[in-house]
Amino acid sequence: MAEQKPCRKDLLHWINIVSFAVDDVKLFLDSHPCDQDALEFFEKYQKERNCALKEYAKYYGPLTIDTVNASATDRWNWINEPWPWQEGGC
């Protein structure tokens, strides 16, 4: 059975949600570094964000340098794909 490609817009929306959550809790942790609940929240959503970024890179190309595939066959191929702010739909 073929793997179904996720909707690009939905995946970008999820990345924005988890990225906001991670950034927001990082600011909170600056002034509350020992808050165990905040640390657990950060770890959970940081993992979610990394998974979402990897999934996006797998189907649509990398959004961050962390998800670039450095193999010779994939050398900078994302330049030929629609950019995240361009119309792409699902």
C-alpha positions as CSV (number, residue, x, y, z in Angstrom):
1,M,0.0,0.0,0.0
2,A,1.4,3.4,-1.0
3,E,2.1,6.0,1.7
4,Q,-0.3,8.9,1.4
5,K,1.3,12.3,1.1
6,P,0.2,14.8,3.8
7,C,-1.5,18.0,2.8
8,R,1.1,20.7,2.5
9,K,-1.0,23.5,4.0
10,D,-2.1,21.4,6.9
11,L,1.5,20.3,7.7
12,L,2.7,23.9,7.5
13,H,-0.1,25.0,9.8
14,W,0.9,22.3,12.3
15,I,4.5,23.4,12.1
16,N,3.5,26.9,12.9
17,I,1.4,25.8,15.9
18,V,4.2,23.7,17.5
19,S,6.9,26.3,16.6
20,F,4.9,28.9,18.4
21,A,4.4,26.7,21.4
22,V,8.1,25.9,21.6
23,D,9.1,29.6,21.2
24,D,6.6,30.7,23.8
25,V,7.6,28.1,26.4
26,K,11.3,29.0,25.8
27,L,10.6,32.5,26.8
28,F,8.8,31.3,29.9
29,L,11.7,29.0,30.8
30,D,14.1,32.0,30.6
31,S,12.6,33.3,33.8
32,H,11.4,29.9,35.3
33,P,14.2,27.4,34.4
34,C,13.2,24.9,37.1
35,D,9.5,24.6,36.2
36,Q,9.2,20.9,35.5
37,D,5.8,21.2,33.8
38,A,7.2,23.8,31.4
39,L,10.3,21.6,30.7
40,E,8.1,18.6,29.9
41,F,5.9,20.8,27.6
42,F,9.0,22.1,25.8
43,E,10.4,18.6,25.3
44,K,7.1,17.2,24.0
45,Y,6.5,20.0,21.5
46,Q,10.1,20.2,20.5
47,K,9.9,16.5,19.4
48,E,6.6,17.2,17.7
49,R,8.2,20.1,15.8
50,N,11.2,18.1,14.7
51,C,9.0,15.3,13.5
52,A,6.8,17.7,11.5
53,L,9.8,19.4,10.0
54,K,11.3,16.1,8.9
55,E,8.0,15.0,7.5
56,Y,7.7,18.2,5.5
57,A,11.2,17.9,4.2
58,K,10.5,14.3,3.1
59,Y,7.6,15.4,0.9
60,Y,8.2,19.0,0.0
61,G,11.8,19.9,0.8
62,P,13.5,21.4,3.9
63,L,12.2,24.4,5.7
64,T,15.3,24.6,8.0
65,I,18.9,23.7,7.5
66,D,18.5,21.0,10.1
67,T,16.3,18.9,7.7
68,V,18.5,19.2,4.6
69,N,19.5,15.8,3.2
70,A,23.2,16.2,2.4
71,S,23.4,13.3,-0.1
72,A,24.9,14.1,-3.5
73,T,21.7,13.0,-5.3
74,D,19.5,15.5,-3.4
75,R,21.8,18.5,-3.9
76,W,19.7,21.6,-3.4
77,N,16.7,20.1,-5.2
78,W,14.2,22.0,-3.1
79,I,14.9,25.1,-5.2
80,N,12.7,23.6,-7.9
81,E,9.7,23.0,-5.6
82,P,7.1,25.6,-4.7
83,W,8.2,27.7,-1.8
84,P,6.2,27.5,1.4
85,W,4.5,30.9,0.8
86,Q,3.5,30.0,-2.8
87,E,0.3,28.3,-3.7
88,G,0.7,24.6,-3.5
89,G,-2.5,23.2,-2.0
90,C,-2.6,19.6,-1.0
